[in-house]
């Protein structure tokens, strides 16, 4: 009996120590590497939702408009109006622009106004905003306009309002917004300030942030909420960790989601609008599509190191998040009590292994397997 009591005391003490070390990220390096291995082993590009499509400013597009129109980067914003009209013509469910229009257009005020008026389209158009720690960047008048738009949209989208209330959100003092003319026409905003793990790898996403007292959903979450009927929207709170993050299940590396060159989309819409024949891309390919528009040319795009790729496009990172939202695919992590129980069981088995495995050469692999199981 004394030996059994001593065994139990040792197991509990070791379990408590292991749980304490884990809670303080002592094993984070090894755990991250094992997590990445699991992500790579379980990624299934064929399972990615084909409704998610990416329209990208690629090198082909830059070269085409430089040669055909004499447009250097940044382009006239009126060009993006063609994209919206093309998607509207094809019956897309919604579009999110993963691009910040913070300054007045190089091509003049009328260019900003042309793009701004296209935001009144029948399909939802989500514009990028970026949470800031510096309150001096955005004027009070622009912040007030943003807050009014957010209050109106969150009132119409009960799911987002409730979800962003139920989970802890990182606080910020301000937000980087589109320039004034575009801001006045914008209805939907999504945060594009991404969440990175301590080792510089993107494994999680923050569903939203708080700008003062105003919640701001992430870009993919707002696109999801704006295009998914309320009855079909899923409860995501069970997936969040204590920091309010969601662990992303990556479906695949680059090119997992269908890419389109933005030049081909713009040319196709121009042909249709002017009645010049069949375009190279039919708008019907975007029926019920959920679309991201972003940059992908070398020197322009933002890359995100992920478990699957060291240079995944930011727009592909957002596409994976949207796919998780659509299909309830986020990785569910056990709560602290469940984790403590798991550690207790594995430590007990590890301590008991020498009693049941007599051969010394088999004890080490058994213990290693148990340790990996805990992690």
N, C-alpha and C positions, 0 to 999 in steps of 0.2 A: 504493500500500500504506500509506504514511504517513497519507493521508487516511482510509483505512478504520480504521486503528488509533486515530486521533484520534476518529473518529466513535464507535467502540465504547467508548472511555474516557469520552466525554461522556455517552453513553447510560447506562453503568453508574453514573457519578457522579450523574446526575440521578435515576435509578431509586432509588439508595440514599437520596438526600435525600428523595424523595417517600415512600418506604417509612417512613423515620424520622419524617417529619411525620405520616403517617397513623397510625402506631403510637402517637403522642403526641397523638392526637385533634385535630390541627390543622385537619382538614377535617370535623370532626364535625357542625358546624352545617349545612353544605351537604349532607353525606351523610344526615343525619336528614331533611331536607326532601325529598330525592330518594327516600328510603326510604318516607316517608309517601305520596308521589305514587304509588309503585308499589303500595303496599298498597291505596290507594283505587281504583286502576285494575284490580286483580285480585280484589277482594272479590266473592264470589258468594254472596249470601244463600240462593239456591236450593239450594246444595250443603251447607248446614248440616245436621247430623245431627238429624233430627226426633225421635229418642229423648230428646234433652236438653230438659227442660222446667223452667220456672221458676215457683215459687209465691211470690208477692210480697205483702208487707204494704203495700198501696197505700192511697190516700186513701179509696177506697170501703170498704175493710175497716175502717179507723179510724172512719169515720162510722157504719158499720153497728153495730159493737159498742158505740160510745158511745151510740147511740140505743136499740138493742134490749136491751142488757145492762147499760148504765151503766158499761162498762169504759173507763177512760182508759188511756193508754199510760204505762208498759209493761203489757201484758196479763197475765192469769194464764197461767202456763206450761202448765197443764193443757190449754189450747187446742191446743198443738202436738202433744199426744198424739193428738188427732183426725186430724191430718195424717198421722202415722205409720201409724195404723190404716187410714186411707183408702188410702194407698199400698200397704200390705201386702195389703189386700183386692183391689186392682187388679192385683197382680202386678208392681209396680215392682222394678227390679233393685237400687236403692239410693238413699239420700237423704243430702245434705250440708246441714247447717244453717250458713249463712253469718252466724251471729249469735253473740255472746259472752254467756254466762250467768254472769258473774263474781260477781255479788252474790246474796245470798239474795232470793227472790221477795218483792215487796211484799205478796203475798197470803198469805204464811205458809209454814212449813216443809212442810206437807202438799201444797202446790202444787208445790214442788220435787220432793217424793217421787213425786207422780203422774207428772210428766214423766220423772223418772229411771227409773221402772219401765217406762215405754213404750220405753226404749232397749233393752230385752231382746227386741225384735221379731225376727222371723225374717229380715227384710231388713237389710242393713248400714246403720247410721246413723253418719255421720261428724260430729263436733262441731268447732266452730272453736276454735283456740287461736292466740295471737299471741306471736311471739318478742319478748323484751325485752332491753334493755341494763342494766336495773336489777334486781339480785338481791334487793332488799328487798321487792318487790311480792308474791311468792308464797312461802308458808311451806315449809320443808324437808319437812314431812310430805306436803303436796300434790305437791311435786316428786317425792318418792319414789314416790308412787302413780302419777303420770304415767309415770315411767321404767319401772316394772314393767309397766304396760299397753303401753308402746311395745315393750319387749323381747319380750313375748308376741306382739304383732301382727307385728313384723318377722320373728320366727321362722317365722310362718305364711305370710308373704308374701316369699318369697325374691327376687322381682323387685325390690321396693322396697328391700330391704336391700342387694342388690348394686348397684343403680343409685345409691343415696345414698352408697355407699362409693366408687364409681368416679369421681364428679364432686366438684369442690371445693364445699363448703358454707359459707356465711357463718356465723361463730360468734356465739352469743349466750349470755348468762349465765343467763337465766331465761325463763319463758314464762307468759303470762297464761292461766289455766285456768278451767273452769267451777267454780261453787261446790261445796262438799264433797259434798253428797248426790248431785248429778248426776255429779260426777267419779267417785264409787265405782261407778256403773253404766255409765259410758262405756267403750267398747271401742276406738273409732277416733277419732283426732284429725288435724286438718289445719291447717297454718299459714295464717293469713290476712294476714300482713304482706307486702304486695306489693312488687315490685321496680320502681322508677321510674328512667328514664334521667336523665342529668344536666340535661336541659332540662325536666324535669317531665312528660314524656310516657311512658306505659306501652307499651313495644314488646316487652318481654321478660318472662319469668317465671323465678323461681328455683324449681327443682323441690323444694327442701327447704332446711332450715337445720339447724344443730347446736346443741342446747342442752347446753352442756358437752360430754360425750362421747356424748350421745343424739341420733340423727338424728330429724328431724321432717319428714315429707313435706308438700307444699302441700295445700290442701284439695281441689283437683281431682285431683291425683295420687293421693291416698289413696282418693277415690271411684272412680277408674279401677281401682286395684289391688284394691279390695275387691269389684268387680263384674265384672272381666274374668278369664276362666279363664287359668291360668298359660301354657298353650300358645299363647294368642292375644296375650299381652303383648309389646310391641315393644321393641326395643333403641333407647333414646333417646340413648345416650352420643354417637353420631356427630353429633347436632344441637347439643351444648353448645359454648359458646365458652370461652375460657380462664378466664372468671370462673364457669363452671358454669351460665350462663344459657341459656335456650331462647328463640329468636326466634319470636314468635307470628305465625301467619298468621290474620288476622282475616277472618271470613266475612261480616260485615256489621255495620251500625250497630244502634241500638236496635230492639228488637222482632224481631230476626232469629230468636230462639228463642221458642217459644210460651210466653206468660205466662198465669198463672191468678191471680185474686184469692184470697188465702188465706181470706177470709170465705166465698167460694163453696165452697171445698174443705171447710171445717169444717162448714158448714151441710149439705152433701151427706152427709158421714159421720154427722152427727147424725140425719138423716132415715133413712139406711140402718140405723143401729144401733137406732132406735126403731120401724122398720117403718112409716114415715109416707108411703110412696109413692116414686115415681121422683124421684131428686135432679136438680138442675140440671146437674150434671157427673157423668157415669158414671165409676166407677173403672177401667173397661176402657180408657179413654183413656190410662192410665198403664201399660199392659201393657209390660213390659221397659224402662220408662223409667228414665233417670238424672236425678235431680231435685235442684235446689238450692232451698232455702228462704231467703229474705232479705227485707230491707226495701227499699221503693221509693217510699214516700210522701215528698213534699217536706219537708225538714227532718230526715228520719231517715236517708236513704240516703247512702252514700259514693260519690262519683263518681270516675271514672278518666279523665283526658284520654288519648285514644288517637289513632292516626293517622286514625280514622274519625269520632270524635266527641269534643268537648271535655268532655262530661258523661256518658260511658257508665257505667251502673250497675256497681258492683263485681261483682254476681252475673252480669252479662252478660260481663264480662271473664273471670270464672272459667269460664263456659260455653264461650267460645271456646278457652280452654286445654284443657278436657276434650275438645272436638271435635278439637283437634290431637293429643291423646293417643290418641284412638280410631282415628284414620286416618293416623297418622304424617305429619302435615301441617306440622310445624314447618319454618321456613325454615332451610335448611342453608347455613352460611357457610363460605367456603374457609379452609383453614388458613393460617398465616403463610407457609410456603414457597410454597404455591400463589398466595397473594396477591402475594408478591414477584415471582414469575414473571409474573403478569398485568401488574403495573406495568412490569416490564422490557419486555415485548412492546409495551405501549401507548406507552411512552416512545420505543421504537425506531421505531414507526410514526409517532409525532408528529414525531420528528426527521427522518424520511425523507420526510414529506409534501411539504415544499417542493421536493424533488428530482423528485417524480413529478407534482405538481400545479403546472403552470406559471402558471395564472391566479391572480393575487394575491387576487382577490375570492372564490376558492373555497378558499383555504388556511385562512382564519379559521374558516369553518363546519366544515371537516374537523378542525382542531385542537380545536375546541369539542366535537365529537362524541367524539373520542378521550378528552378529559378527563372527560366525563360517563360514558364507558364504564368508565374506571378507578374512578370513584366509585361 
